Structure formats: structure tokens, C-alpha cells
Amino acid sequence: MNVLWAPWRMAYLRGGHATGGCLLCELPELGDDTQPGILERKASAYLVLNAFPYATGHLMAVATRHVASLEELTEVEAADLVRVTQRGVSAVRQEYRPDGFNLGANIGRAAGAGVEGHLHVHIVPRWSGDTNFMPVVGSVKVMPESLEETFRRLAPYFAT
């Protein structure tokens, strides 16, 4: 199997970002929602493009407060998290017309969490036949659209 090296991914996973703290805690503090990143903010949750997408339109609904799992959320926080998830699914469905979605949270390292300890829900659009020969034979994923273009296309769905 050939290897496609992405050393920046390991720096990201090990906390190689602004202050060495939690990336998902720091992201809302950056404040610039005009660049690819945060699409929508609620009082206790936000919606953001995944910087390392599994598919075009891959978003993450993120609890603003640093909590590790669902049962730590208040009812208001849980409602906000579900609401931004719902709005993300709706926007991606309207703009990209996928055949389905994978929604999920990897809670804990054993479950595959890349950002362990900060609850977030992946919103991954899926299309029939979207697993082509590249990931199967070449272990390579081809992304047909840049994050900048995805942000440009989805941002109007969240304009207030």
C-alpha cells in the first residue's frame, strides 16, 4: 500500500495549534466567521467545517463548553447541539443533494476521537457509490471541492 503523508494532521491531533489548548475551545474565540470555519453560532453550540473532511460538505456540530460526552450537557446545551446539527444537515441537503448522511460522535480515544475530550458530532453527507477505487485500491481520498468553496456555498444558509 502506498502512503500519502499528511504530517500537519498529527500536529493537529497532538494540539499543534494556537495556544496548545483545546482547538474546539479556541475556534470560537478567533472571531472571523467570514473565512472557512464557523457557519453558525448558538448560545452553547456552533457549526463548523471539518478541516480534514471525509467528504465534501463534512461539518461538525460542537458543544461550546468543553465537555467529553453527551450526559455532561445541560438540556439547553443538548438542544443547541441538536439544533445546529439539524441546520447543518438541512443546508448540506439543499446545497449538495446527498443520498444520505452519517451522523456520529467519537467519544474517547478508543472510539477514534481526533479531538478527545470535547464533544462534537460529525455530519458527513454520503452519495450512492461514493466509495470509489481510490480509497479501496490506493488508500487515497479525493476531495472534489476546497474548504473555501464549501464555505462559500453553505454560508448563505446561515445568514441572518
N, C-alpha and C positions, 0 to 999 in steps of 0.2 A: 504494500500500500504506500502511495506517495504521501508526503506530509506537507501541508500548507502551514507555514509558520505564521503565527499572529502573536508576537511577544507582548504587544500592548494589552492583549486580553488578560494575561497573567498579572500585569501591573494593576489593571483594573480590579481583578479579583482579590488581589492582596492589599487593596486600599491605596494604590498609587494615584491618588487624586489630590485635590486642593490642599486639605489640611491634615490628611491622614485619618480623618474621622469617617463616619458613615456617608457614603456617596448619596444615598437616598435621603438622608437628613440634610445634606448640604445643597442638593439640587434646587429646592425651592428658594433658597437664600440667594441664588445667583441673580434672580430677578428679571432676566431678559427672556421673555416668552416669545420674542419675535424670531429667535433662532431655533433650529430643530431641537426640540426638547419638550417642555411642558405645554400641553394643549389646553388643559383646563384645571382650575383650582377650585376646590370646595373648602369649607372650614377645616375639615380634618382628613382630606384625601386629595390626591391630584392624579392627573392622567399624563403620561409621558411616552414619547417614542422610545423603544428599546434601542440602545446604542449598538447592540450586537444581535440584530433581528434574525429569527428563524425563517421569516417570510416577510415580504413587503406588507406594510401595514401592521407589523407586530408592535403592540402597545403594552404598557404596564400601568395598572391602577395601583397606586401606592398610598398606604396609610401615612399621613404626615407625621404622626407621633411614632417614635422608634419603639415598636413592639414586635415580638418574634412570631406570634401566632394569633389566629382569629379570636380565641377565647379571651385574649387580653384587651380587645377593643370594647369601648362603650357602645351602647346602642346607637348613638348618634354617629360615632366613627364608623361603625359597621354599615349604617345606612348610606353615609357619604361614599364609602368604598364601593358598595354595590351600585350606587348611582353613577359614579364616574366610569365604572366597568360597563354599565348599561349604555351610557352615552358613547363610549368608545366603540362598542360593538355596533351600535346604530350608525355611527359615522363611517366606519370601515365598510359595513354592509352597503351603505348608499354609494360610497365612492368607488369601491373596488369590486363589488358584487361577488364575494367568495361563495363557494358552495357550502361552507360550514365554518366552524370555529373550534379551536381548542382553548378552553379557559382553565387556568390552574395556578396553584401556588406551590412552590417547592419549599417546604418548611423544614429547615435543618439541613446540615451538610449531607447526611445520609440520603436525603430526598433529592439532592442535586442543587441546593440553593447556591447561586453565584454570589448573592449579597445576603449572607447568612445573618439572621437576627433582625431584619427589617422587612415586615410583611408587605408583599406586593403580589398582585395577580397578573399573570400573563394573559394577554388577549392575542391569539395567533390565528389569523384568517387562513383557511385551507381551501384548495381547489381540487376538484377531481383530477387525479393524475399528477398532482404537484410534486410527487417524488419521482424525479426523472433519473436518468442514468448517472448523472454527475455525483450525487451523494451515495448512490448504491455502488457504482463501479469505481469512481475516482475519489470518493470521500471528500468531495468539494461541493459547497453550496453556492449557487449562482443567484445573486440578488439583481433583479431586473430594474430596480429603481433606487436612487440615492436617498439617504435620510432627508436631505434638504428638499427633494421633490415630494416625498411622502408628507413632510410637514406642511409644505405649500398647499398640497391637495386637501389635507384634513383640517387645517386651521380654520377655514371658513365655517365649519360645522360647530365651532365653539365660540364664534364671535358673539359678543353680547350687545 
